Amino acid sequence: MSTQEFSSPRSEYTHIRVSPLTLNIGAEISGVDLGAPLAPEALAEVSAAFVDWKVIFFRGQNLDHAQHVSFARQMGEPTIGHAVFGHEDEFPEVYSIAKHRTANSIRGASMARAWTDWHTDITAAINPPMASILRGVTIPPFGGDTLWTNLAAAYRALSPALQSFVEGLNGIHRFEAPAEPDAKKDYAELIEKRRLESVHPLVTVHPVSGEKILYVSPAFLQEIEGLAPRESQALLEFLWEHSVRQDFTVRFKWQPGDLAMWDNRSTAHLAPSDIFQTDFDRQLYRITLVGETQRGTDGRASRAIAGLPILSAREELALAQSS
């Protein structure tokens, strides 16, 4: 299969430098200082590169929380730090990606498969974040890399017959605690406090590029609506394994001060597990941007089973104060 079948049209850039890292996904952006407001022309090109390359990287920006929030607001409307696991006290838009955060408290022995721990951020919500912006602060000297995969490329690589079949299907996405008896109580309580479950088309249409996206998020997608359990599991395992194929992915080696921004509508990513095999610390901070309801190739919209949409940080705080 030719590389042209995997590529999509790319924008031209005159105000920033874009250095692609793979054929399908990932580019480093240079010639910009994210610590100050971007000029309109540079901002437009950063936005275009974000859609074109799915995940973009900025080296050595060394932003603080306030600068991180300021840049995020140039790209969209920040959500509350994390709809389930909370936020930084002084910066409600910021979520701490610490090595030993609550979200990692349930790690244990499990069956590791090619797609284990891959996910698109919070697809259990009716409106998953449209983007995530992650900033590295404390980085191990080695290990701790993050991987992303291009779900538009994954869709294009399916056979026409399978493309046609999966376009008509819906997936049920659920944020839930594991069934193991040793699952941490505070983890389960946080999830129960804000239950999130939604139905999304298995193939969505990107609202900007128009690309078809194989919208499969192994950590949240639990079953395919309307299929028998064995049918659902067999198809999902194939699609999950297919979606993380090496040629759809990029691997990023972090350095302190780096920033990554990815399109949560067209990617899935894998956080590192090797950091738990060392004493090295790892601390990053993330901001997500308010997303919209997904739509399928026939225009059908996602629908919520449980839970409210993820709102902006301002709206979430106002609701919390009024309740």
C-alpha positions as MATLAB code, in Angstrom:
seq = 'MSTQEFSSPRSEYTHIRVSPLTLNIGAEISGVDLGAPLAPEALAEVSAAFVDWKVIFFRGQNLDHAQHVSFARQMGEPTIGHAVFGHEDEFPEVYSIAKHRTANSIRGASMARAWTDWHTDITAAINPPMASILRGVTIPPFGGDTLWTNLAAAYRALSPALQSFVEGLNGIHRFEAPAEPDAKKDYAELIEKRRLESVHPLVTVHPVSGEKILYVSPAFLQEIEGLAPRESQALLEFLWEHSVRQDFTVRFKWQPGDLAMWDNRSTAHLAPSDIFQTDFDRQLYRITLVGETQRGTDGRASRAIAGLPILSAREELALAQSS';
ca = [
       0.000    0.000    0.000;
       1.453    3.370   -0.960;
       2.237    6.066    1.581;
      -0.072    8.388   -0.314;
      -3.029    6.281    0.841;
      -2.086    7.063    4.441;
      -1.422   10.783    4.072;
      -3.854   13.668    4.062;
      -3.372   17.129    2.548;
      -0.983   19.253    4.593;
      -1.039   23.000    5.044;
       1.746   25.338    4.023;
       3.535   27.134    6.843;
       5.320   30.467    6.587;
       5.217   31.763   10.182;
       6.273   28.604   12.032;
       8.652   25.718   11.312;
       7.070   22.261   11.135;
       9.308   19.201   11.269;
       7.363   15.946   10.766;
       8.451   12.966   12.866;
       6.699   10.169   10.942;
       4.701    9.814    7.733;
       1.355    9.665    9.476;
       1.478   11.520   12.764;
       3.503   13.920   14.860;
       5.520   17.039   14.123;
       7.794   19.317   16.106;
       6.927   23.015   15.932;
       9.659   25.614   16.322;
       9.981   29.346   15.825;
       7.320   30.183   18.418;
       7.383   31.262   22.058;
       4.315   29.896   23.850;
       5.068   32.007   26.903;
       3.635   35.036   25.103;
       0.477   35.453   23.006;
       0.956   34.198   19.461;
       0.493   36.520   16.520;
      -2.725   35.722   14.613;
      -0.802   34.339   11.627;
       1.325   32.035   13.781;
      -1.703   30.935   15.806;
      -3.571   30.019   12.621;
      -0.638   27.921   11.426;
      -0.233   26.186   14.780;
      -3.942   25.341   14.642;
      -3.547   23.980   11.113;
      -0.516   21.882   12.071;
      -2.448   20.510   15.038;
      -5.172   19.185   12.706;
      -2.723   18.091    9.995;
      -0.307   16.158   12.198;
      -2.674   15.119   15.021;
      -0.063   15.715   17.742;
       2.430   18.579   17.770;
       5.432   19.074   20.033;
       7.103   22.235   21.289;
      10.557   21.783   22.799;
      11.932   23.740   25.760;
       9.030   26.111   26.365;
       9.309   25.934   30.196;
       5.852   27.353   30.868;
       4.370   27.878   34.311;
       0.724   27.171   35.132;
      -0.467   30.657   34.155;
       1.324   30.554   30.795;
       0.012   27.065   30.153;
      -3.544   28.257   30.746;
      -2.990   31.347   28.590;
      -1.788   29.271   25.635;
      -4.666   26.833   26.052;
      -7.159   29.697   25.900;
      -5.694   30.727   22.546;
      -6.505   27.250   21.220;
      -9.958   26.790   22.746;
     -11.902   26.828   26.015;
     -10.208   24.946   28.871;
     -12.265   22.376   30.749;
     -12.028   21.724   34.451;
      -8.713   19.960   35.081;
     -10.247   16.475   35.130;
     -13.974   15.819   35.244;
     -13.493   12.849   37.593;
     -10.142   13.257   39.350;
     -10.068   16.982   40.092;
      -7.678   19.872   39.447;
      -4.992   22.095   40.883;
      -6.378   24.338   43.631;
      -5.125   27.662   42.248;
      -5.548   26.710   38.587;
      -8.803   24.796   38.058;
      -7.973   24.259   34.373;
      -4.848   22.242   35.239;
      -4.687   18.533   36.069;
      -1.574   17.048   37.656;
      -0.169   14.065   35.764;
       1.902   12.857   38.691;
       3.482    9.424   38.792;
       1.426    8.314   41.789;
      -1.843   10.190   41.127;
      -5.235    8.668   42.003;
      -5.828    7.562   38.411;
      -2.776    5.285   38.732;
      -3.753    3.852   42.114;
      -5.374    0.722   40.651;
      -2.364   -0.510   38.735;
      -1.774   -4.216   39.213;
      -1.314   -7.514   37.474;
      -3.489   -7.834   34.371;
      -3.404   -9.392   30.933;
      -1.220   -7.153   28.775;
      -2.256   -6.959   25.141;
      -1.132   -4.777   22.249;
      -3.832   -2.224   23.033;
      -3.655   -2.304   26.851;
      -3.860    1.210   28.399;
      -4.254    2.969   25.037;
      -7.050    5.535   25.206;
      -8.605    8.715   23.896;
      -9.244   11.117   26.773;
     -12.597   10.674   28.540;
     -14.634    9.281   25.631;
     -17.209    8.173   28.209;
     -18.469   11.769   28.157;
     -21.043   12.910   25.627;
     -18.552   15.598   24.551;
     -15.001   14.297   25.024;
     -12.308   17.001   25.081;
     -11.338   18.202   21.625;
      -7.674   18.547   22.580;
      -5.202   17.878   25.361;
      -2.147   20.015   26.103;
       0.491   18.279   28.218;
       3.533   19.986   29.736;
       6.607   18.201   31.030;
       8.229   19.405   34.266;
      10.049   16.549   36.013;
      11.217   14.026   33.428;
      13.192   10.802   33.998;
      16.654   10.725   32.397;
      15.441    7.758   30.340;
      12.116    5.995   29.984;
       8.723    7.645   30.374;
       7.980    8.135   26.660;
       4.423    8.727   25.406;
       2.977    7.221   22.212;
       0.143    8.452   19.985;
      -1.693    6.773   17.122;
      -3.528    8.276   14.149;
      -7.101    6.941   14.107;
      -7.812    8.476   10.689;
      -4.952    6.446    9.202;
      -6.304    3.395   11.031;
      -9.700    3.865    9.390;
      -8.208    4.362    5.912;
      -6.224    1.127    6.228;
      -9.353   -1.004    6.728;
     -10.788   -2.815    3.729;
     -13.706   -1.047    2.013;
     -16.061   -3.813    3.122;
     -15.083   -3.457    6.781;
     -15.167    0.342    6.555;
     -18.766    0.135    5.343;
     -19.713   -2.283    8.113;
     -18.211   -0.389   11.056;
     -19.566    2.970    9.874;
     -23.053    1.786   10.800;
     -22.120    0.680   14.321;
     -22.126    2.476   17.662;
     -19.810    1.897   20.607;
     -20.710    2.169   24.286;
     -18.034    4.056   26.236;
     -17.995    3.868   30.022;
     -15.805    5.291   32.801;
     -15.794    2.594   35.455;
     -13.705    1.201   38.258;
     -12.201   -2.241   37.735;
     -14.093   -5.206   39.115;
     -11.114   -6.497   41.111;
     -11.813   -6.583   44.877;
      -8.608   -4.674   45.658;
      -9.640   -1.658   43.587;
      -9.026    1.465   45.640;
     -12.132    2.799   47.375;
     -11.390    6.487   46.719;
     -10.919    5.748   42.998;
     -14.296    4.019   42.785;
     -16.013    6.753   44.808;
     -14.754    9.487   42.481;
     -16.044    7.624   39.441;
     -19.415    6.975   41.057;
     -19.687   10.645   42.029;
     -19.541   11.606   38.354;
     -20.726    8.661   36.315;
     -20.006    8.967   32.609;
     -21.383    6.672   29.920;
     -22.110    7.545   26.303;
     -22.778    6.004   22.912;
     -20.592    7.209   20.031;
     -20.505    6.184   16.375;
     -17.700    3.692   15.792;
     -16.608    5.889   12.888;
     -16.829    9.641   13.408;
     -16.202   12.571   11.084;
     -13.604   15.144   12.083;
     -15.340   18.542   12.231;
     -12.384   20.414   10.692;
     -10.580   18.054    8.312;
     -13.610   15.982    7.307;
     -11.565   12.803    7.796;
     -13.275    9.626    8.919;
     -11.976    8.477   12.310;
     -11.959    4.945   13.708;
     -13.236    6.069   17.103;
     -12.035    3.217   19.287;
     -10.651    3.946   22.748;
      -9.640    0.684   24.460;
      -9.763    2.082   27.993;
     -13.340    3.368   27.649;
     -15.025    1.521   24.766;
     -16.742   -1.452   26.429;
     -19.001   -2.970   23.785;
     -20.599   -2.473   20.389;
     -24.282   -1.687   20.507;
     -26.531   -4.321   18.945;
     -23.942   -7.096   18.652;
     -23.858  -10.271   20.689;
     -21.173  -10.177   23.411;
     -18.826  -12.561   21.568;
     -19.286  -10.690   18.284;
     -18.632   -7.386   20.019;
     -15.497   -8.599   21.781;
     -14.025  -10.225   18.686;
     -14.546   -7.147   16.537;
     -13.292   -4.754   19.196;
     -10.129   -6.758   19.772;
      -9.377   -6.695   16.062;
     -10.046   -2.952   15.785;
      -8.029   -2.129   18.915;
      -5.063   -4.161   17.726;
      -5.331   -2.671   14.242;
      -5.595    0.910   15.522;
      -2.245    0.819   17.335;
      -0.288   -0.597   14.410;
       3.281    0.693   14.483;
       3.037    2.631   11.215;
       0.168    4.735   12.589;
       2.137    5.833   15.659;
       4.729    8.272   16.956;
       6.814    7.985   20.137;
       7.933   11.103   21.998;
      10.961   11.299   24.283;
      10.223   14.038   26.807;
      12.621   16.649   28.091;
      11.849   19.139   30.895;
       9.926   22.128   29.540;
       8.485   20.314   26.502;
       4.826   20.626   25.566;
       2.663   18.261   23.513;
      -0.765   19.080   22.113;
      -2.892   16.402   20.497;
      -6.197   16.234   18.684;
      -8.369   14.106   20.943;
     -10.883   13.718   18.107;
      -8.485   11.767   15.883;
      -5.915   10.099   18.130;
      -5.436    7.688   20.980;
      -2.353    7.675   23.184;
      -0.432    5.475   25.580;
       1.059    6.756   28.812;
       4.276    5.056   29.935;
       4.207    2.066   32.272;
       7.981    1.668   32.532;
       8.189    4.538   35.048;
       6.798    2.211   37.731;
       9.850   -0.021   37.348;
      12.204    2.732   38.562;
      12.529    5.242   41.398;
      12.682    8.145   38.942;
       9.957   10.712   39.475;
       7.800   12.018   36.622;
       5.567   15.086   36.793;
       3.590   16.625   33.954;
       0.544   18.893   33.857;
      -2.380   18.707   31.442;
      -5.108   21.020   30.218;
      -7.975   19.770   28.049;
     -10.230   21.854   25.809;
     -14.012   21.681   25.690;
     -15.238   19.330   22.970;
     -18.419   18.819   20.998;
     -20.742   15.879   20.480;
     -19.330   13.368   17.975;
     -21.113   12.642   14.701;
     -21.093    9.597   12.472;
     -20.690    9.431    8.711;
     -24.479    9.600    8.278;
     -24.779   12.594   10.609;
     -26.080   10.695   13.631;
     -24.971   12.178   16.922;
     -23.567   10.621   20.058;
     -25.974   10.251   22.949;
     -25.479   10.206   26.700;
     -26.488    7.248   28.841;
     -25.260    8.752   32.118;
     -23.533   11.939   33.123;
     -23.487   15.575   32.125;
     -21.282   17.138   29.435;
     -17.783   18.267   30.410;
     -18.026   22.042   30.636;
     -15.484   24.829   30.802;
     -13.647   25.335   34.063;
     -15.624   28.513   34.693;
     -18.964   26.760   34.176;
     -17.985   23.693   36.229;
     -16.924   25.867   39.172;
     -20.122   27.905   38.994;
     -22.222   24.746   39.024;
     -20.277   23.354   41.981;
     -20.811   26.555   43.953;
     -24.554   26.616   43.252;
     -25.187   22.980   44.206;
];
